[in-house]
Amino acid sequence: EIRLSLVGSEMCIRDSINSRLDFLRKNTDRQYGGLTGEVKFPNEAALLLQINYLATNQDPVLEKAVRLQLDNMLAYGLYDSINGGFFRYATDTKWQVPHYEKMAYNQALMLQVYSRAWQVFAEPRYLQVLQDLTAFIQQWFYQENFGFSSAIDAVYQGEEGGYYLWKKAQITQTLSPQEQQHIQLYQFKQNTVGVYFKTSFSVNNQTIKQKLLKLNANKNKPAVDTKVITAWNGMMIVGLLEAYQVTQNPNALAMAKNALSSVLIHQFDQDKNILYRSALQGQQLPQPALLEDYSWLALASIQLYKHTQNKQWLKQARYLVNIIYQYFPFQQGLPLSVSDTNQSGPILFNSINFDDNEMYSGLAALQKTLYELTKHSENEQWRKRLRNLKGGVVSLYGATNGVDFSIAATAEEVMQASLAIQYFANGHGRAYINPIKRCQAGWQQLHIDLDPGWHINSNHPFNSSLIVTKITLKALPSQASKQAKELNKQPVEQKNKNTLQVTFPAAIISQLPFSKDKLSLYQGNFTIPFKVPPQIKERGNIKVSLQACSNTICKLPETLVFTVNVC
């Protein structure tokens, strides 16, 4: 086992995260967003790192750059505002002219990007793109009972982008002069133009969109690669579940359930106890799975458990991770890039790439999965594996030239854990902010679900020695100093006018076997509405302090942190 002090390890990881954020600050296109260069990739891992950081930190310069990229990817040619979905990359600095291929992994990662962006920035367009992207994936990528296709071809009838382009005369003949005022054309070739809307997701766009789609109604669809790649399907399932968390779109959850079940049916060989890299129409292709396939499918499994509470998926996640540690060789906490023949299993080709390129590292997915498993078990094995992996990652940070944004993004996410459904008491309790009833008349809702036989103390326990359940407002670092200055240099939390307005539910009065006295408790599933004071003008965090107990044991007190926006 790699032995690093917890404080030393966390400090090293924080320094490495900060160095990658500094790299992004220095290499961002201030005019159009994204990393500088003549060709613009979305770099979803870098975006996720920055958004995860901004969830718990105020950084106006970084936030402006991130939102510029998010907005321009939607506003110009990278996002197909007519047919839906994101193209693979833009061929110019303005995000205007795309390379017309659409990849499954881009759609999957963009679901994660805009889900988290909406939670942090509360921009309505980000919520709308999640709904549209979910519908696009269902129409173009989803194969019921098989999984998700890999890609949509850029070439159509021998022409790059042919399916997505029109002759200018078609546009002028189809749209009225008034409708033409709402679109922008860009020249692709001498006789063809592409279209995007001047204002993303405007109500005026729908009629125009339907007219342009009608022009394509008689065309055959571009070629779709229907190969189901395990890792990319894991990414898509995770992305759909993140979108479901904020949209509550039942189609997203249904696709995630069906795809995960289907991939396990068709691509996991129960007799040999191994996973395969891909399948075509349910038939396994011969290449054994890579580490990223196991990692992403395990992460998809545990994320599905979080949204369904079906323990089958938690068990599946543990099973897949155990296979990783059974078959793949690890050294100094990290998997090795070698082929390994194991007498108890087949040859597994362990392809490891610590750099992101266009993807999100399988190593980062494994790190996130291990973190989630530590929240659902008292088994020290998961903590030991996570410690070793984190120790290996610490040594890795200095050797990857700053392009492993996904590893840093995951480290930031698990260190702060402020956006997702959160578990406490080794999985016996979970908490989340209701995304649909968010900001109704200024109120937001914290949901807490406890397993049968478990409870937390109320906000007014009868015994002063018991841990009080409380919710407090915690301003983000730079926000705190700004508010303190406005409030005569007093900390935000200490001013009554900045105290959260919280409506706790009625407590349950009960006497439990371990107590002679009656107790004031919360049990089961309940909601705690809260309201951020109106003078707080920027997002902040709420801290939920609690202690969970069963009838026989009490866990250590815990604090959960959630990012909240001003309503």
C-alpha positions in Angstrom: 0.0 0.0 0.0 1.2 3.5 -0.8 1.5 5.4 2.4 0.9 9.1 2.1 -0.5 11.3 4.8 -4.0 12.3 4.1 -3.2 16.0 4.5 -0.1 15.8 2.4 -1.9 13.9 -0.4 -4.8 16.3 -0.5 -2.5 19.3 -0.5 -0.5 17.8 -3.4 -3.8 17.1 -5.3 -5.0 20.6 -4.7 -1.7 22.1 -6.0 -2.0 19.9 -9.1 -5.6 21.0 -9.7 -4.6 24.6 -9.3 -1.8 24.2 -11.8 -4.2 22.8 -14.4 -6.6 25.7 -13.7 -3.7 28.1 -14.2 -2.9 26.4 -17.5 -6.5 26.9 -18.6 -6.6 30.5 -17.5 -3.4 31.2 -19.6 -4.5 29.3 -22.7 -8.1 30.3 -23.0 -9.4 32.2 -26.1 -10.8 35.3 -24.5 -12.8 36.3 -27.6 -14.6 33.0 -28.5 -13.9 30.7 -25.6 -12.2 27.3 -25.4 -8.5 26.6 -25.6 -6.6 28.7 -28.1 -6.0 27.2 -31.5 -7.3 27.2 -35.1 -9.3 24.0 -34.4 -11.7 24.0 -31.5 -12.5 20.8 -29.6 -15.0 21.0 -26.7 -12.5 19.6 -24.2 -15.2 18.4 -22.0 -12.8 17.1 -19.3 -11.3 20.6 -19.0 -14.8 22.1 -18.8 -15.9 19.7 -16.1 -12.8 20.5 -14.1 -13.6 24.2 -14.2 -17.3 23.8 -13.5 -16.6 21.5 -10.6 -14.2 24.1 -9.2 -16.6 27.0 -9.7 -19.3 25.1 -7.8 -17.5 25.9 -4.6 -15.3 28.9 -5.5 -15.9 32.4 -6.8 -13.6 33.2 -9.7 -15.1 35.8 -12.0 -12.4 35.6 -14.7 -12.6 31.8 -14.9 -16.4 31.8 -14.8 -16.6 34.3 -17.7 -14.3 32.2 -19.8 -16.3 29.0 -19.1 -19.6 30.6 -19.8 -18.3 32.1 -23.0 -17.3 28.7 -24.3 -20.6 27.1 -23.1 -22.7 29.8 -24.8 -20.7 29.9 -28.0 -20.8 26.1 -28.5 -24.6 26.4 -28.4 -24.8 29.6 -30.4 -22.7 28.7 -33.4 -22.0 25.6 -35.5 -20.7 23.1 -33.0 -24.3 22.4 -31.8 -26.7 21.3 -34.5 -29.6 23.5 -33.6 -31.7 22.0 -36.5 -31.2 18.2 -36.1 -29.8 18.2 -32.6 -26.6 16.9 -31.1 -23.0 18.1 -30.9 -20.5 17.7 -33.7 -17.1 16.4 -32.9 -15.2 19.7 -33.2 -15.1 23.1 -35.0 -12.7 23.8 -37.8 -12.3 27.5 -36.9 -11.7 29.6 -33.9 -15.3 31.0 -33.9 -17.0 27.5 -33.3 -18.8 28.2 -36.6 -17.9 25.5 -39.1 -18.0 22.0 -37.6 -16.5 18.7 -38.7 -19.8 17.0 -39.2 -19.2 13.7 -37.4 -21.2 13.2 -34.3 -19.7 10.9 -31.7 -21.5 9.1 -28.9 -18.9 10.1 -26.3 -19.3 13.8 -27.2 -23.1 13.6 -26.5 -22.4 11.7 -23.3 -19.9 14.1 -22.0 -21.9 17.2 -23.1 -24.8 15.9 -21.0 -22.5 15.9 -18.0 -21.1 19.4 -18.8 -24.5 21.1 -19.2 -26.1 19.3 -16.3 -23.4 20.6 -14.0 -23.3 24.0 -15.7 -27.0 24.4 -15.1 -26.6 23.5 -11.4 -23.8 26.1 -11.0 -24.9 28.9 -13.2 -28.8 28.4 -13.4 -28.8 29.4 -17.1 -32.2 28.3 -18.6 -30.6 27.6 -22.0 -28.4 24.9 -20.4 -31.6 23.2 -19.1 -33.2 23.4 -22.5 -30.2 21.8 -24.3 -30.3 18.9 -21.9 -33.9 18.2 -22.9 -33.1 18.6 -26.6 -30.0 16.5 -26.4 -31.8 13.7 -24.6 -34.4 13.6 -27.4 -31.7 13.6 -30.1 -29.9 10.7 -28.4 -33.1 8.7 -28.2 -33.8 9.3 -31.9 -30.3 8.8 -33.4 -28.1 6.8 -31.0 -30.4 4.7 -28.9 -30.9 1.0 -29.8 -33.4 -0.5 -27.5 -32.2 -3.8 -26.0 -28.7 -3.3 -27.4 -27.3 0.0 -26.1 -26.1 3.2 -27.9 -24.5 3.5 -31.3 -21.0 4.8 -31.7 -21.1 7.6 -34.3 -23.0 9.3 -37.1 -20.9 9.7 -40.2 -19.8 13.1 -41.4 -19.8 12.2 -45.1 -23.2 12.0 -46.8 -23.5 10.8 -50.4 -19.8 11.6 -50.9 -20.0 15.1 -49.5 -18.6 16.2 -46.1 -21.6 17.5 -44.1 -24.0 17.0 -47.0 -26.9 16.1 -44.8 -26.7 19.3 -42.7 -26.2 21.8 -45.5 -28.5 23.6 -47.9 -28.3 25.6 -51.1 -28.9 29.3 -50.3 -31.9 29.4 -52.7 -33.6 26.7 -50.6 -33.3 28.8 -47.5 -34.7 32.0 -49.2 -37.5 30.0 -50.8 -38.5 28.2 -47.6 -38.3 30.9 -45.0 -40.1 34.3 -45.0 -38.0 37.5 -44.9 -39.0 37.9 -41.2 -37.9 34.3 -40.4 -34.6 34.8 -42.2 -33.8 37.6 -39.7 -33.6 35.0 -36.9 -30.9 32.8 -38.6 -27.3 33.2 -39.6 -25.8 31.5 -42.6 -22.2 30.4 -43.0 -20.6 29.4 -46.2 -19.3 25.9 -46.3 -18.6 25.4 -50.0 -19.4 27.5 -53.0 -22.9 26.3 -53.4 -23.8 25.2 -49.8 -24.5 27.0 -46.5 -25.0 25.9 -42.9 -27.5 27.5 -40.6 -27.6 28.4 -36.9 -29.9 30.7 -35.0 -29.0 34.1 -33.9 -30.6 33.5 -30.5 -30.3 30.0 -29.0 -33.6 28.3 -28.0 -35.8 31.3 -28.8 -39.5 30.6 -29.2 -39.1 32.0 -32.8 -36.8 29.1 -33.7 -39.3 26.2 -33.6 -41.3 27.1 -36.7 -38.0 27.8 -38.7 -36.6 24.5 -37.4 -39.6 22.5 -38.5 -39.5 24.0 -42.0 -35.8 23.2 -42.5 -36.4 19.7 -41.2 -39.1 19.2 -43.7 -36.6 20.0 -46.5 -34.6 17.0 -45.3 -37.6 14.7 -44.8 -37.1 12.9 -48.0 -33.4 12.3 -47.5 -32.0 9.1 -46.3 -30.3 9.5 -42.9 -26.5 9.6 -42.8 -24.7 6.4 -42.0 -24.8 5.4 -38.3 -22.1 3.1 -36.8 -24.3 0.9 -34.7 -21.4 -0.8 -32.9 -22.0 -0.7 -29.1 -18.7 0.2 -27.4 -18.8 -0.6 -23.7 -16.9 2.4 -22.3 -18.9 4.9 -24.5 -22.1 3.3 -23.4 -21.0 3.7 -19.7 -20.3 7.4 -20.4 -23.7 7.8 -22.1 -25.5 6.2 -19.2 -23.7 8.4 -16.6 -24.5 11.5 -18.8 -28.2 10.6 -19.1 -28.4 10.0 -15.3 -26.9 13.4 -14.7 -29.4 15.0 -17.1 -32.2 13.1 -15.4 -31.1 14.5 -12.0 -31.8 18.0 -13.2 -34.6 17.5 -15.8 -36.4 14.5 -14.3 -37.0 13.5 -17.9 -38.3 9.9 -17.6 -36.9 9.0 -21.1 -33.4 9.6 -19.8 -33.8 7.2 -16.9 -35.5 4.6 -19.1 -32.7 4.6 -21.7 -30.1 4.4 -19.0 -31.7 1.3 -17.4 -32.3 -0.5 -20.7 -28.8 0.2 -22.0 -27.0 -0.9 -18.9 -29.0 -4.1 -18.8 -28.5 -4.7 -22.5 -24.7 -4.2 -22.4 -24.3 -6.6 -19.5 -26.4 -9.2 -21.4 -24.6 -8.9 -24.7 -21.1 -7.9 -23.7 -20.4 -9.7 -20.4 -19.5 -13.4 -20.6 -20.6 -14.9 -17.4 -18.9 -18.2 -18.1 -15.5 -16.6 -18.6 -16.2 -13.8 -16.1 -15.0 -11.1 -18.5 -16.3 -8.1 -20.4 -16.0 -7.5 -24.1 -15.1 -4.2 -25.7 -18.0 -4.0 -28.1 -20.9 -5.8 -29.8 -22.9 -5.4 -33.0 -26.6 -6.1 -32.9 -26.1 -8.1 -29.7 -23.2 -10.2 -31.0 -19.9 -9.9 -29.1 -16.9 -8.7 -31.1 -13.7 -10.6 -30.2 -11.7 -7.8 -28.4 -11.7 -8.1 -24.6 -12.6 -5.0 -22.7 -10.1 -2.4 -21.7 -9.8 -0.9 -18.2 -11.9 2.1 -19.3 -14.7 -0.3 -20.3 -14.8 -1.9 -16.8 -14.4 1.5 -15.1 -17.2 3.3 -17.0 -19.6 0.4 -16.7 -19.0 0.2 -13.0 -19.5 3.9 -12.6 -22.7 3.7 -14.7 -23.9 0.9 -12.4 -23.4 2.8 -9.2 -25.0 6.0 -10.7 -28.0 4.0 -11.7 -28.2 2.6 -8.1 -28.3 6.2 -6.8 -31.3 7.0 -8.9 -33.2 3.8 -8.5 -32.2 2.5 -5.1 -32.1 -1.0 -6.7 -29.2 -2.7 -4.9 -28.7 -5.0 -7.9 -26.7 -2.1 -9.5 -24.6 -1.4 -6.4 -23.7 -5.1 -6.3 -22.9 -4.9 -10.1 -20.5 -2.0 -9.6 -18.6 -3.8 -6.8 -18.4 -6.9 -9.0 -16.9 -5.1 -12.0 -14.4 -3.3 -9.8 -13.3 -6.6 -8.2 -12.7 -8.0 -11.7 -10.5 -5.0 -12.5 -8.4 -5.8 -9.4 -8.4 -9.5 -10.1 -7.2 -9.4 -13.8 -5.4 -6.1 -14.3 -1.9 -5.7 -12.8 -1.4 -2.6 -10.6 1.9 -1.1 -9.4 2.3 1.8 -7.1 -1.5 2.2 -7.1 -1.8 2.5 -10.9 -2.7 0.0 -13.5 0.1 -1.1 -15.9 0.0 -0.7 -19.6 0.8 -4.4 -20.4 -0.8 -7.5 -21.8 -1.3 -9.9 -18.9 -2.0 -13.7 -19.1 -3.8 -14.8 -16.0 -4.4 -18.5 -15.4 -7.8 -17.8 -14.0 -8.9 -15.7 -16.9 -8.2 -14.8 -20.5 -5.6 -12.4 -21.9 -6.7 -8.9 -21.1 -5.2 -6.1 -23.1 -4.8 -3.3 -20.6 -4.6 -0.1 -22.7 -3.9 2.9 -20.5 -3.8 6.5 -21.6 -3.5 9.0 -18.8 -4.0 11.9 -21.2 -7.5 12.9 -22.1 -7.2 13.6 -25.8 -11.0 13.9 -26.7 -12.1 11.5 -24.0 -12.5 11.3 -20.2 -10.0 9.0 -18.7 -11.0 5.5 -17.6 -8.6 6.0 -14.7 -10.7 9.0 -13.6 -13.9 6.9 -13.9 -12.3 4.2 -11.7 -11.3 6.9 -9.1 -14.9 8.2 -9.0 -16.3 4.7 -8.7 -14.0 3.8 -5.8 -15.0 7.0 -4.1 -18.7 6.2 -4.5 -18.1 2.7 -3.2 -16.5 4.0 0.0 -19.8 5.9 0.7 -21.8 2.7 0.6 -19.7 0.3 2.7 -17.7 -0.1 5.8 -15.4 -2.5 4.0 -11.8 -1.1 4.4 -10.9 -2.8 1.0 -12.6 0.1 -1.0 -10.8 2.8 1.1 -7.5 1.1 0.7 -7.9 0.8 -3.1 -8.9 4.5 -3.3 -6.0 5.6 -1.1 -3.6 3.6 -3.3 -5.1 5.0 -6.5 -5.0 8.5 -5.2 -1.3 8.0 -4.2 -0.6 6.8 -7.7 -2.4 9.8 -9.2 -0.3 12.1 -7.0 2.8 10.7 -8.5 1.3 10.9 -12.0 0.4 14.6 -11.9 4.0 15.7 -12.4 4.5 13.5 -15.5 1.5 14.2 -17.8 2.2 17.7 -19.1 -1.0 19.1 -17.7 -3.4 17.4 -20.1 -5.0 14.9 -17.7 -7.9 17.3 -17.0 -10.3 14.4 -16.3 -8.2 13.1 -13.4 -8.1 16.6 -11.9 -11.8 17.1 -12.6 -12.7 13.9 -10.7 -10.3 14.9 -7.8 -12.1 18.2 -7.6 -15.5 16.6 -7.7 -14.9 14.1 -5.0 -13.1 16.6 -2.8 -16.0 19.0 -2.9 -19.0 16.7 -3.7 -21.5 19.6 -3.9 -23.6 18.9 -7.0 -24.8 15.3 -6.9 -26.9 13.1 -4.7 -24.9 12.6 -1.6 -24.8 9.6 0.7 -24.0 9.4 4.4 -23.8 6.8 7.2 -22.2 4.3 4.8 -25.1 4.5 2.4 -27.9 4.3 4.9 -28.9 7.8 4.2 -28.9 10.0 1.1 -29.6 13.7 0.5 -30.2 15.9 -2.6 -31.7 19.2 -3.6 -34.9 18.7 -5.6 -34.1 20.0 -9.1 -37.7 20.5 -10.3 -39.0 22.3 -7.3 -36.0 24.5 -7.2 -36.6 28.2 -6.7 -40.4 28.1 -6.4 -41.3 31.5 -4.8 -37.6 31.6 -3.7 -37.7 28.3 -1.9 -35.6 25.3 -2.5 -36.0 21.8 -1.2 -33.5 19.5 0.5 -34.6 15.8 0.4 -33.3 13.3 2.9 -34.0 9.6 2.6 -33.1 7.2 5.4 -33.1 3.4 5.4 -35.6 1.7 7.7 -34.3 1.5 11.2 -32.2 4.6 10.8 -32.7 8.2 12.0 -31.1 11.6 12.5 -31.8 13.9 15.4 -34.3 16.8 14.8 -33.3 20.4 14.8 -34.4 20.6 18.4 -33.3 17.4 20.2 -34.4 17.0 23.8 -30.8 16.3 25.0 -28.3 19.1 24.5 -25.5 16.6 24.1 -27.0 15.2 20.9 -25.9 16.4 17.5 -28.4 18.9 16.1 -29.5 18.6 12.5 -29.0 22.0 11.0 -28.6 23.8 7.7 -26.4 26.8 7.3 -25.4 29.1 4.5 -21.7 29.1 3.6 -20.6 31.8 1.1 -18.0 30.9 -1.5 -14.5 32.1 -0.7 -14.3 35.4 -2.6 -18.0 36.0 -2.1 -17.5 35.8 1.6 -15.0 38.6 1.6 -17.2 40.7 -0.6 -20.2 40.2 1.6 -18.2 40.8 4.7 -17.0 44.1 3.4 -20.6 45.1 2.6 -21.7 44.1 6.1 -19.1 46.0 8.1 -16.5 43.3 7.9 -18.6 40.8 9.8 -18.7 37.2 8.5 -21.8 36.5 6.4 -22.9 33.6 8.5 -23.0 35.8 11.7 -25.5 38.3 10.4 -29.1 37.4 11.2 -30.4 38.9 7.9 -28.2 36.5 6.0 -29.4 33.4 7.9 -31.2 30.8 5.8 -34.9 30.6 6.3 -35.5 26.9 7.0 -38.7 25.1 7.6 -38.0 21.8 9.4 -40.6 19.1 9.4 -42.4 18.0 12.5 -40.2 15.7 14.5 -41.1 12.2 15.5 -41.1 11.6 19.2 -39.8 8.1 19.9 -38.1 6.0 22.5 -35.4 3.7 21.2 -33.9 0.6 22.9 -30.6 2.4 23.6 -32.2 5.4 25.3 -34.1 5.7 28.6 -35.5 9.1 27.4 -37.7 10.0 24.5 -35.9 11.4 21.5 -36.9 14.0 18.9 -36.0 12.4 15.5 -36.4 12.4 11.8 -36.9 9.1 10.0 -37.9 7.8 6.6 -38.1 10.2 3.7 -38.7 13.9 4.3 -38.2 17.3 2.8 -36.6 20.4 4.4 -37.6 23.6 2.5 -35.1 26.5 2.8 -34.8 30.0 1.3 -31.6 32.0 0.6 -31.9 35.6 1.9 -32.6 38.1 -0.8 -29.6 40.2 -0.1 -27.3 37.3 -1.2 -26.8 38.0 -4.9 -24.5 35.2 -5.8 -24.5 31.4 -5.5 -23.2 29.8 -2.3 -23.1 26.6 -0.5 -25.4 25.2 2.2 -23.9 22.9 4.8 -26.0 20.2 6.3 -24.8 18.9 9.6 -26.2 15.7 10.9 -25.5 12.4 12.7 -27.2 9.2 11.6 -28.0 6.3 14.1 -29.6 3.0 14.0 -31.2 1.3 16.9 -27.8 -0.1 18.0 -25.1 2.2 16.7 -24.4 5.9 15.9 -22.2 6.9 13.0 -19.8 9.8 13.4 -21.2 13.3 12.7 -21.1 14.3 9.0 -21.4 17.5 7.0 -22.8 17.5 3.5 -22.2 20.5 1.2 -24.5 21.5 -1.7 -24.1 24.3 -4.2 -27.2 26.5 -4.4 -28.1 29.4 -6.7 -29.9 32.6 -5.9 -33.6 32.3 -6.9 
